[in-house]
Each structure stands twice: as C-alpha cells, then as structure tokens.
Amino acid sequence: MKNTSTGLDKNVASGLCYVLCWISGLVFFLLEKEDQDVRFHAMQSIIVFGGLNILNILLSISLIGLPLVPLVMIVWVVLWVLLIIKGFQGEHYKLPYVGDLAEKWAAQIKA
C-alpha cells in the first residue's frame, strides 16, 4: 500500500476514517490533501454517521420517534463495523446513494 499525505498507508487511513464516526472522518478529510480514496472514506463517514447522529437526536426529542432510536443504533453499529472492516481492507466500498454523494463531494471540496 502506498502512503498518503498523512504518512499512513492508504488502507489504515481509510479504516481510521470510520473509527470515531463522523469526527475521525472530518479529521481525515481536513488532513488528507492528495489521496482521493481516503478523502472518499472520510466524506462517506461524515455523511453517514453525521446523518445518523442528527436522526438519532431528532428521534430522541420526539415521543413518537423515541421507539425508533434502538433501530437507528443497530443500523449505526452494523454500518460502523462494516465500514471499518472495508476501510482497513483497502476496499473502495460505496454505500448506496451516500457513496455517490461522498465521491462527488470529496472531489469537489478541497481542504
């Protein structure tokens, strides 16, 4: 594996983008200047886990949505484990819709 501008191997940087959910995604998105795969994983992490975080907050403050919080948390954990594994394996794993959006935004926004 080649090193990224962060000094880490590409697969390590890609996996670390997901470890602290959207926070580590944001850190790697701001630090990585060159490697588009790492920028993609960072942006996908920001979109997926940032979106789930917002959804979880909105459901938690609503009595109607409160029963859905455990379901959102199960989806969160499954995606978290899946994306960490795929990232550390060096795969360019795209989630439906979110992956296309992450690719587009990662290429457009320069840190």
N, CA, C and O atoms as CSV, one atom per row, in Angstrom:
chain,resi,resn,atom,element,x,y,z
A,1,MET,N,N,0.833,-1.184,0.000
A,1,MET,CA,C,0.000,0.000,0.000
A,1,MET,C,C,0.876,1.245,0.000
A,1,MET,O,O,1.920,1.296,0.650
A,2,LYS,N,N,0.431,2.226,-0.731
A,2,LYS,CA,C,1.197,3.470,-0.754
A,2,LYS,C,C,0.786,4.364,0.408
A,2,LYS,O,O,-0.323,4.263,0.931
A,3,ASN,N,N,1.696,5.231,0.793
A,3,ASN,CA,C,1.414,6.163,1.874
A,3,ASN,C,C,0.595,7.340,1.359
A,3,ASN,O,O,0.686,7.720,0.192
A,4,THR,N,N,-0.198,7.898,2.246
A,4,THR,CA,C,-0.997,9.072,1.931
A,4,THR,C,C,-0.252,10.313,2.419
A,4,THR,O,O,0.851,10.210,2.957
A,5,SER,N,N,-0.849,11.468,2.231
A,5,SER,CA,C,-0.188,12.690,2.697
A,5,SER,C,C,-0.182,12.775,4.220
A,5,SER,O,O,0.508,13.624,4.785
A,6,THR,N,N,-0.940,11.911,4.891
A,6,THR,CA,C,-0.903,11.862,6.353
A,6,THR,C,C,0.255,11.004,6.852
A,6,THR,O,O,0.531,10.980,8.051
A,7,GLY,N,N,0.936,10.298,5.948
A,7,GLY,CA,C,2.040,9.432,6.310
A,7,GLY,C,C,1.615,8.008,6.624
A,7,GLY,O,O,2.461,7.162,6.912
A,8,LEU,N,N,0.328,7.730,6.573
A,8,LEU,CA,C,-0.201,6.388,6.844
A,8,LEU,C,C,-0.423,5.639,5.549
A,8,LEU,O,O,-0.577,6.245,4.488
A,9,ASP,N,N,-0.440,4.319,5.638
A,9,ASP,CA,C,-0.840,3.523,4.484
A,9,ASP,C,C,-2.280,3.854,4.143
A,9,ASP,O,O,-3.074,4.220,5.009
A,10,LYS,N,N,-2.604,3.717,2.856
A,10,LYS,CA,C,-3.944,4.070,2.392
A,10,LYS,C,C,-5.033,3.289,3.120
A,10,LYS,O,O,-6.046,3.865,3.517
A,11,ASN,N,N,-4.834,1.977,3.300
A,11,ASN,CA,C,-5.870,1.166,3.953
A,11,ASN,C,C,-6.019,1.526,5.431
A,11,ASN,O,O,-7.128,1.479,5.963
A,12,VAL,N,N,-4.937,1.880,6.092
A,12,VAL,CA,C,-5.006,2.270,7.503
A,12,VAL,C,C,-5.755,3.594,7.634
A,12,VAL,O,O,-6.637,3.727,8.484
A,13,ALA,N,N,-5.413,4.559,6.808
A,13,ALA,CA,C,-6.088,5.861,6.844
A,13,ALA,C,C,-7.573,5.703,6.508
A,13,ALA,O,O,-8.424,6.342,7.127
A,14,SER,N,N,-7.881,4.852,5.528
A,14,SER,CA,C,-9.282,4.631,5.149
A,14,SER,C,C,-10.076,4.018,6.286
A,14,SER,O,O,-11.208,4.429,6.540
A,15,GLY,N,N,-9.507,3.045,6.973
A,15,GLY,CA,C,-10.192,2.427,8.111
A,15,GLY,C,C,-10.348,3.374,9.278
A,15,GLY,O,O,-11.386,3.381,9.940
A,16,LEU,N,N,-9.321,4.180,9.540
A,16,LEU,CA,C,-9.377,5.125,10.655
A,16,LEU,C,C,-10.415,6.227,10.437
A,16,LEU,O,O,-10.863,6.850,11.399
A,17,CYS,N,N,-10.798,6.471,9.194
A,17,CYS,CA,C,-11.829,7.468,8.909
A,17,CYS,C,C,-13.146,7.138,9.613
A,17,CYS,O,O,-13.949,8.031,9.884
A,18,TYR,N,N,-13.363,5.860,9.908
A,18,TYR,CA,C,-14.628,5.419,10.488
A,18,TYR,C,C,-14.567,5.153,11.990
A,18,TYR,O,O,-15.611,4.992,12.622
A,19,VAL,N,N,-13.387,5.105,12.569
A,19,VAL,CA,C,-13.240,4.665,13.960
A,19,VAL,C,C,-14.021,5.543,14.936
A,19,VAL,O,O,-14.723,5.022,15.802
A,20,LEU,N,N,-13.912,6.846,14.812
A,20,LEU,CA,C,-14.660,7.753,15.687
A,20,LEU,C,C,-15.841,8.380,14.955
A,20,LEU,O,O,-16.237,9.514,15.222
A,21,CYS,N,N,-16.380,7.614,14.035
A,21,CYS,CA,C,-17.543,8.023,13.242
A,21,CYS,C,C,-17.263,9.321,12.495
A,21,CYS,O,O,-16.209,9.448,11.873
A,22,TRP,N,N,-18.167,10.276,12.537
A,22,TRP,CA,C,-18.011,11.486,11.725
A,22,TRP,C,C,-16.854,12.356,12.200
A,22,TRP,O,O,-16.336,13.153,11.418
A,23,ILE,N,N,-16.437,12.229,13.448
A,23,ILE,CA,C,-15.336,13.052,13.960
A,23,ILE,C,C,-14.021,12.662,13.289
A,23,ILE,O,O,-13.286,13.532,12.822
A,24,SER,N,N,-13.717,11.366,13.236
A,24,SER,CA,C,-12.480,10.944,12.570
A,24,SER,C,C,-12.582,11.166,11.064
A,24,SER,O,O,-11.574,11.425,10.406
A,25,GLY,N,N,-13.789,11.066,10.517
A,25,GLY,CA,C,-13.972,11.383,9.102
A,25,GLY,C,C,-13.623,12.825,8.813
A,25,GLY,O,O,-12.960,13.117,7.818
A,26,LEU,N,N,-14.061,13.727,9.668
A,26,LEU,CA,C,-13.763,15.150,9.495
A,26,LEU,C,C,-12.273,15.424,9.634
A,26,LEU,O,O,-11.709,16.201,8.863
A,27,VAL,N,N,-11.635,14.793,10.608
A,27,VAL,CA,C,-10.194,14.983,10.807
A,27,VAL,C,C,-9.424,14.541,9.564
A,27,VAL,O,O,-8.565,15.273,9.072
A,28,PHE,N,N,-9.729,13.348,9.056
A,28,PHE,CA,C,-9.011,12.862,7.880
A,28,PHE,C,C,-9.360,13.658,6.628
A,28,PHE,O,O,-8.514,13.829,5.751
A,29,PHE,N,N,-10.582,14.141,6.534
A,29,PHE,CA,C,-10.944,14.946,5.376
A,29,PHE,C,C,-10.153,16.250,5.360
A,29,PHE,O,O,-9.743,16.720,4.298
A,30,LEU,N,N,-9.943,16.825,6.525
A,30,LEU,CA,C,-9.182,18.069,6.600
A,30,LEU,C,C,-7.681,17.843,6.446
A,30,LEU,O,O,-6.984,18.713,5.925
A,31,LEU,N,N,-7.168,16.691,6.891
A,31,LEU,CA,C,-5.732,16.424,6.825
A,31,LEU,C,C,-5.274,15.887,5.472
A,31,LEU,O,O,-4.192,16.239,5.001
A,32,GLU,N,N,-6.073,15.054,4.855
A,32,GLU,CA,C,-5.668,14.403,3.605
A,32,GLU,C,C,-5.860,15.338,2.419
A,32,GLU,O,O,-6.971,15.790,2.140
A,33,LYS,N,N,-4.772,15.618,1.732
A,33,LYS,CA,C,-4.810,16.551,0.599
A,33,LYS,C,C,-4.755,15.850,-0.757
A,33,LYS,O,O,-5.261,16.387,-1.742
A,34,GLU,N,N,-4.153,14.667,-0.827
A,34,GLU,CA,C,-3.840,14.033,-2.104
A,34,GLU,C,C,-4.726,12.839,-2.457
A,34,GLU,O,O,-5.311,12.799,-3.539
A,35,ASP,N,N,-4.823,11.884,-1.562
A,35,ASP,CA,C,-5.425,10.594,-1.876
A,35,ASP,C,C,-6.950,10.683,-1.926
A,35,ASP,O,O,-7.593,10.955,-0.913
A,36,GLN,N,N,-7.521,10.453,-3.103
A,36,GLN,CA,C,-8.971,10.553,-3.277
A,36,GLN,C,C,-9.725,9.419,-2.592
A,36,GLN,O,O,-10.872,9.607,-2.186
A,37,ASP,N,N,-9.107,8.248,-2.453
A,37,ASP,CA,C,-9.783,7.147,-1.754
A,37,ASP,C,C,-9.970,7.475,-0.278
A,37,ASP,O,O,-11.048,7.255,0.274
A,38,VAL,N,N,-8.945,7.993,0.354
A,38,VAL,CA,C,-9.050,8.362,1.771
A,38,VAL,C,C,-10.043,9.500,1.933
A,38,VAL,O,O,-10.845,9.488,2.867
A,39,ARG,N,N,-10.005,10.482,1.041
A,39,ARG,CA,C,-10.964,11.591,1.101
A,39,ARG,C,C,-12.400,11.073,0.923
A,39,ARG,O,O,-13.328,11.564,1.565
A,40,PHE,N,N,-12.571,10.072,0.041
A,40,PHE,CA,C,-13.889,9.462,-0.149
A,40,PHE,C,C,-14.377,8.806,1.144
A,40,PHE,O,O,-15.509,9.032,1.571
A,41,HIS,N,N,-13.513,7.988,1.766
A,41,HIS,CA,C,-13.908,7.308,3.002
A,41,HIS,C,C,-14.214,8.318,4.102
A,41,HIS,O,O,-15.153,8.133,4.876
A,42,ALA,N,N,-13.425,9.380,4.172
A,42,ALA,CA,C,-13.662,10.415,5.177
A,42,ALA,C,C,-15.015,11.086,4.948
A,42,ALA,O,O,-15.777,11.288,5.894
A,43,MET,N,N,-15.315,11.428,3.705
A,43,MET,CA,C,-16.589,12.087,3.402
A,43,MET,C,C,-17.763,11.139,3.614
A,43,MET,O,O,-18.816,11.556,4.096
A,44,GLN,N,N,-17.593,9.872,3.258
A,44,GLN,CA,C,-18.668,8.903,3.482
A,44,GLN,C,C,-18.940,8.761,4.981
A,44,GLN,O,O,-20.093,8.636,5.392
A,45,SER,N,N,-17.901,8.780,5.784
A,45,SER,CA,C,-18.048,8.714,7.233
A,45,SER,C,C,-18.794,9.931,7.765
A,45,SER,O,O,-19.678,9.800,8.612
A,46,ILE,N,N,-18.441,11.109,7.272
A,46,ILE,CA,C,-19.103,12.339,7.706
A,46,ILE,C,C,-20.592,12.296,7.365
A,46,ILE,O,O,-21.436,12.614,8.203
A,47,ILE,N,N,-20.906,11.904,6.140
A,47,ILE,CA,C,-22.300,11.895,5.694
A,47,ILE,C,C,-23.118,10.836,6.442
A,47,ILE,O,O,-24.199,11.128,6.952
A,48,VAL,N,N,-22.597,9.609,6.505
A,48,VAL,CA,C,-23.361,8.510,7.121
A,48,VAL,C,C,-23.555,8.739,8.615
A,48,VAL,O,O,-24.683,8.744,9.108
A,49,PHE,N,N,-22.450,8.928,9.330
A,49,PHE,CA,C,-22.567,9.000,10.777
A,49,PHE,C,C,-23.040,10.364,11.259
A,49,PHE,O,O,-23.668,10.462,12.313
A,50,GLY,N,N,-22.750,11.403,10.510
A,50,GLY,CA,C,-23.318,12.706,10.828
A,50,GLY,C,C,-24.825,12.681,10.650
A,50,GLY,O,O,-25.564,13.200,11.487
A,51,GLY,N,N,-25.281,12.079,9.560
A,51,GLY,CA,C,-26.717,11.953,9.311
A,51,GLY,C,C,-27.412,11.098,10.356
A,51,GLY,O,O,-28.491,11.450,10.831
A,52,LEU,N,N,-26.795,9.965,10.719
A,52,LEU,CA,C,-27.381,9.105,11.751
A,52,LEU,C,C,-27.399,9.807,13.108
A,52,LEU,O,O,-28.327,9.624,13.895
A,53,ASN,N,N,-26.372,10.607,13.374
A,53,ASN,CA,C,-26.318,11.355,14.625
A,53,ASN,C,C,-27.460,12.363,14.697
A,53,ASN,O,O,-28.136,12.465,15.721
A,54,ILE,N,N,-27.676,13.102,13.618
A,54,ILE,CA,C,-28.769,14.071,13.564
A,54,ILE,C,C,-30.121,13.364,13.677
A,54,ILE,O,O,-31.000,13.814,14.411
A,55,LEU,N,N,-30.285,12.254,12.948
A,55,LEU,CA,C,-31.529,11.492,13.022
A,55,LEU,C,C,-31.787,10.996,14.434
A,55,LEU,O,O,-32.915,11.068,14.921
A,56,ASN,N,N,-30.766,10.500,15.085
A,56,ASN,CA,C,-30.895,9.998,16.445
A,56,ASN,C,C,-31.323,11.110,17.405
A,56,ASN,O,O,-32.169,10.887,18.270
A,57,ILE,N,N,-30.749,12.290,17.259
A,57,ILE,CA,C,-31.116,13.426,18.111
A,57,ILE,C,C,-32.571,13.814,17.874
A,57,ILE,O,O,-33.328,14.019,18.823
A,58,LEU,N,N,-32.958,13.913,16.604
A,58,LEU,CA,C,-34.335,14.293,16.286
A,58,LEU,C,C,-35.347,13.273,16.810
A,58,LEU,O,O,-36.405,13.646,17.316
A,59,LEU,N,N,-35.018,11.993,16.688
A,59,LEU,CA,C,-35.919,10.954,17.196
A,59,LEU,C,C,-35.974,10.964,18.719
A,59,LEU,O,O,-37.021,10.686,19.304
A,60,SER,N,N,-34.867,11.278,19.357
A,60,SER,CA,C,-34.808,11.268,20.824
A,60,SER,C,C,-35.647,12.358,21.453
A,60,SER,O,O,-36.160,12.184,22.558
A,61,ILE,N,N,-35.799,13.490,20.763
A,61,ILE,CA,C,-36.583,14.584,21.349
A,61,ILE,C,C,-38.063,14.486,21.002
A,61,ILE,O,O,-38.868,15.300,21.454
A,62,SER,N,N,-38.416,13.494,20.206
A,62,SER,CA,C,-39.810,13.312,19.809
A,62,SER,C,C,-40.360,12.050,20.471
A,62,SER,O,O,-39.752,10.983,20.379
A,63,LEU,N,N,-41.485,12.168,21.125
A,63,LEU,CA,C,-42.098,10.998,21.767
A,63,LEU,C,C,-42.513,9.956,20.741
A,63,LEU,O,O,-42.467,8.756,21.010
A,64,ILE,N,N,-42.916,10.416,19.570
A,64,ILE,CA,C,-43.330,9.486,18.514
A,64,ILE,C,C,-42.119,8.720,17.969
A,64,ILE,O,O,-42.220,7.531,17.668
A,65,GLY,N,N,-40.977,9.403,17.843
A,65,GLY,CA,C,-39.789,8.779,17.273
A,65,GLY,C,C,-38.946,8.010,18.262
A,65,GLY,O,O,-38.064,7.250,17.863
A,66,LEU,N,N,-39.199,8.191,19.544
A,66,LEU,CA,C,-38.381,7.555,20.573
A,66,LEU,C,C,-38.261,6.033,20.423
A,66,LEU,O,O,-37.174,5.501,20.645
A,67,PRO,N,N,-39.314,5.316,20.063
A,67,PRO,CA,C,-39.170,3.866,19.884
A,67,PRO,C,C,-38.252,3.475,18.720
A,67,PRO,O,O,-37.795,2.333,18.662
A,68,LEU,N,N,-37.975,4.392,17.801
A,68,LEU,CA,C,-37.110,4.083,16.662
A,68,LEU,C,C,-35.628,4.235,16.973
A,68,LEU,O,O,-34.785,3.797,16.190
A,69,VAL,N,N,-35.300,4.852,18.108
A,69,VAL,CA,C,-33.898,5.081,18.466
A,69,VAL,C,C,-33.095,3.777,18.519
A,69,VAL,O,O,-31.991,3.739,17.976
A,70,PRO,N,N,-33.599,2.705,19.149
A,70,PRO,CA,C,-32.819,1.455,19.152
A,70,PRO,C,C,-32.565,0.905,17.740
A,70,PRO,O,O,-31.501,0.343,17.482
A,71,LEU,N,N,-33.515,1.058,16.845
A,71,LEU,CA,C,-33.327,0.605,15.466
A,71,LEU,C,C,-32.222,1.407,14.783
A,71,LEU,O,O,-31.390,0.841,14.074
A,72,VAL,N,N,-32.213,2.706,14.992
A,72,VAL,CA,C,-31.162,3.564,14.415
A,72,VAL,C,C,-29.798,3.162,14.983
A,72,VAL,O,O,-28.804,3.147,14.257
A,73,MET,N,N,-29.751,2.842,16.261
A,73,MET,CA,C,-28.487,2.446,16.876
A,73,MET,C,C,-27.982,1.106,16.323
A,73,MET,O,O,-26.776,0.918,16.159
A,74,ILE,N,N,-28.886,0.193,16.040
A,74,ILE,CA,C,-28.487,-1.091,15.438
A,74,ILE,C,C,-27.914,-0.845,14.047
A,74,ILE,O,O,-26.872,-1.402,13.701
A,75,VAL,N,N,-28.581,-0.021,13.249
A,75,VAL,CA,C,-28.082,0.324,11.911
A,75,VAL,C,C,-26.720,0.992,12.033
A,75,VAL,O,O,-25.812,0.697,11.255
A,76,TRP,N,N,-26.572,1.881,12.994
A,76,TRP,CA,C,-25.318,2.601,13.239
A,76,TRP,C,C,-24.171,1.608,13.487
A,76,TRP,O,O,-23.119,1.695,12.854
A,77,VAL,N,N,-24.387,0.670,14.410
A,77,VAL,CA,C,-23.338,-0.287,14.770
A,77,VAL,C,C,-22.991,-1.197,13.588
A,77,VAL,O,O,-21.815,-1.456,13.335
A,78,VAL,N,N,-23.994,-1.680,12.871
A,78,VAL,CA,C,-23.745,-2.551,11.721
A,78,VAL,C,C,-22.931,-1.805,10.660
A,78,VAL,O,O,-21.951,-2.339,10.142
A,79,LEU,N,N,-23.333,-0.579,10.340
A,79,LEU,CA,C,-22.586,0.205,9.350
A,79,LEU,C,C,-21.182,0.532,9.840
A,79,LEU,O,O,-20.230,0.509,9.060
A,80,TRP,N,N,-21.052,0.834,11.116
A,80,TRP,CA,C,-19.758,1.172,11.692
A,80,TRP,C,C,-18.777,0.009,11.534
A,80,TRP,O,O,-17.649,0.198,11.079
A,81,VAL,N,N,-19.210,-1.188,11.912
A,81,VAL,CA,C,-18.350,-2.376,11.809
A,81,VAL,C,C,-18.038,-2.679,10.340
A,81,VAL,O,O,-16.882,-2.916,9.989
A,82,LEU,N,N,-19.051,-2.673,9.492
A,82,LEU,CA,C,-18.866,-2.967,8.072
A,82,LEU,C,C,-17.879,-1.993,7.420
A,82,LEU,O,O,-16.966,-2.413,6.710
A,83,LEU,N,N,-18.063,-0.709,7.662
A,83,LEU,CA,C,-17.222,0.292,7.010
A,83,LEU,C,C,-15.797,0.292,7.547
A,83,LEU,O,O,-14.857,0.537,6.790
A,84,ILE,N,N,-15.618,0.024,8.828
A,84,ILE,CA,C,-14.259,-0.097,9.372
A,84,ILE,C,C,-13.541,-1.272,8.713
A,84,ILE,O,O,-12.392,-1.143,8.290
A,85,ILE,N,N,-14.211,-2.402,8.627
A,85,ILE,CA,C,-13.591,-3.590,8.015
A,85,ILE,C,C,-13.236,-3.318,6.559
A,85,ILE,O,O,-12.116,-3.600,6.132
A,86,LYS,N,N,-14.171,-2.776,5.796
A,86,LYS,CA,C,-13.923,-2.497,4.375
A,86,LYS,C,C,-12.817,-1.469,4.210
A,86,LYS,O,O,-12.000,-1.582,3.296
A,87,GLY,N,N,-12.779,-0.468,5.082
A,87,GLY,CA,C,-11.731,0.547,5.009
A,87,GLY,C,C,-10.354,-0.040,5.264
A,87,GLY,O,O,-9.418,0.223,4.509
A,88,PHE,N,N,-10.219,-0.834,6.325
A,88,PHE,CA,C,-8.925,-1.438,6.639
A,88,PHE,C,C,-8.502,-2.480,5.606
A,88,PHE,O,O,-7.311,-2.758,5.468
A,89,GLN,N,N,-9.456,-3.058,4.881
A,89,GLN,CA,C,-9.115,-3.983,3.802
A,89,GLN,C,C,-8.698,-3.244,2.538
A,89,GLN,O,O,-8.239,-3.863,1.578
A,90,GLY,N,N,-8.852,-1.938,2.535
A,90,GLY,CA,C,-8.455,-1.134,1.381
A,90,GLY,C,C,-9.475,-1.118,0.267
A,90,GLY,O,O,-9.158,-0.722,-0.854
A,91,GLU,N,N,-10.698,-1.541,0.552
A,91,GLU,CA,C,-11.747,-1.560,-0.471
A,91,GLU,C,C,-12.367,-0.172,-0.623
A,91,GLU,O,O,-12.512,0.571,0.347
A,92,HIS,N,N,-12.723,0.151,-1.837
A,92,HIS,CA,C,-13.454,1.394,-2.120
A,92,HIS,C,C,-14.935,1.040,-2.049
A,92,HIS,O,O,-15.622,0.999,-3.070
A,93,TYR,N,N,-15.420,0.785,-0.836
A,93,TYR,CA,C,-16.780,0.300,-0.618
A,93,TYR,C,C,-17.737,1.479,-0.551
A,93,TYR,O,O,-17.632,2.335,0.328
A,94,LYS,N,N,-18.675,1.510,-1.498
A,94,LYS,CA,C,-19.637,2.606,-1.568
A,94,LYS,C,C,-20.996,2.142,-1.095
A,94,LYS,O,O,-21.532,1.148,-1.586
A,95,LEU,N,N,-21.548,2.865,-0.140
A,95,LEU,CA,C,-22.930,2.622,0.254
A,95,LEU,C,C,-23.843,3.189,-0.820
A,95,LEU,O,O,-23.470,4.148,-1.495
A,96,PRO,N,N,-25.029,2.621,-0.997
A,96,PRO,CA,C,-25.951,3.168,-1.998
A,96,PRO,C,C,-26.262,4.638,-1.697
A,96,PRO,O,O,-26.398,5.031,-0.538
A,97,TYR,N,N,-26.368,5.413,-2.723
A,97,TYR,CA,C,-26.649,6.845,-2.712
A,97,TYR,C,C,-25.590,7.657,-1.961
A,97,TYR,O,O,-25.015,8.588,-2.525
A,98,VAL,N,N,-25.330,7.319,-0.711
A,98,VAL,CA,C,-24.361,8.062,0.097
A,98,VAL,C,C,-22.963,7.971,-0.513
A,98,VAL,O,O,-22.218,8.951,-0.499
A,99,GLY,N,N,-22.607,6.820,-1.040
A,99,GLY,CA,C,-21.294,6.633,-1.648
A,99,GLY,C,C,-21.091,7.523,-2.863
A,99,GLY,O,O,-20.020,8.103,-3.041
A,100,ASP,N,N,-22.115,7.632,-3.697
A,100,ASP,CA,C,-22.020,8.515,-4.862
A,100,ASP,C,C,-21.893,9.973,-4.436
A,100,ASP,O,O,-21.111,10.732,-5.008
A,101,LEU,N,N,-22.657,10.350,-3.440
A,101,LEU,CA,C,-22.595,11.708,-2.914
A,101,LEU,C,C,-21.221,11.993,-2.307
A,101,LEU,O,O,-20.663,13.071,-2.511
A,102,ALA,N,N,-20.682,11.041,-1.572
A,102,ALA,CA,C,-19.370,11.199,-0.949
A,102,ALA,C,C,-18.278,11.345,-2.003
A,102,ALA,O,O,-17.379,12.172,-1.854
A,103,GLU,N,N,-18.350,10.550,-3.062
A,103,GLU,CA,C,-17.358,10.663,-4.147
A,103,GLU,C,C,-17.402,12.046,-4.777
A,103,GLU,O,O,-16.366,12.671,-5.002
A,104,LYS,N,N,-18.598,12.511,-5.055
A,104,LYS,CA,C,-18.781,13.811,-5.705
A,104,LYS,C,C,-18.259,14.935,-4.806
A,104,LYS,O,O,-17.507,15.798,-5.258
A,105,TRP,N,N,-18.659,14.922,-3.542
A,105,TRP,CA,C,-18.261,15.992,-2.636
A,105,TRP,C,C,-16.775,15.948,-2.307
A,105,TRP,O,O,-16.136,16.994,-2.186
A,106,ALA,N,N,-16.216,14.743,-2.161
A,106,ALA,CA,C,-14.794,14.619,-1.841
A,106,ALA,C,C,-13.931,15.179,-2.969
A,106,ALA,O,O,-12.873,15.757,-2.718
A,107,ALA,N,N,-14.383,15.005,-4.206
A,107,ALA,CA,C,-13.624,15.514,-5.345
A,107,ALA,C,C,-13.780,17.027,-5.498
A,107,ALA,O,O,-12.854,17.697,-5.955
A,108,GLN,N,N,-14.931,17.569,-5.124
A,108,GLN,CA,C,-15.197,18.989,-5.299
A,108,GLN,C,C,-14.603,19.867,-4.216
A,108,GLN,O,O,-14.069,20.938,-4.505
A,109,ILE,N,N,-14.690,19.421,-2.967
A,109,ILE,CA,C,-14.262,20.240,-1.836
A,109,ILE,C,C,-12.783,20.005,-1.582
A,109,ILE,O,O,-12.366,18.878,-1.314
A,110,LYS,N,N,-12.008,21.039,-1.663
A,110,LYS,CA,C,-10.575,20.930,-1.380
A,110,LYS,C,C,-10.307,21.469,0.022
A,110,LYS,O,O,-10.715,22.575,0.376
A,111,ALA,N,N,-9.615,20.657,0.800
A,111,ALA,CA,C,-9.309,21.069,2.186
A,111,ALA,C,C,-8.224,22.116,2.213
A,111,ALA,O,O,-7.839,22.577,3.287
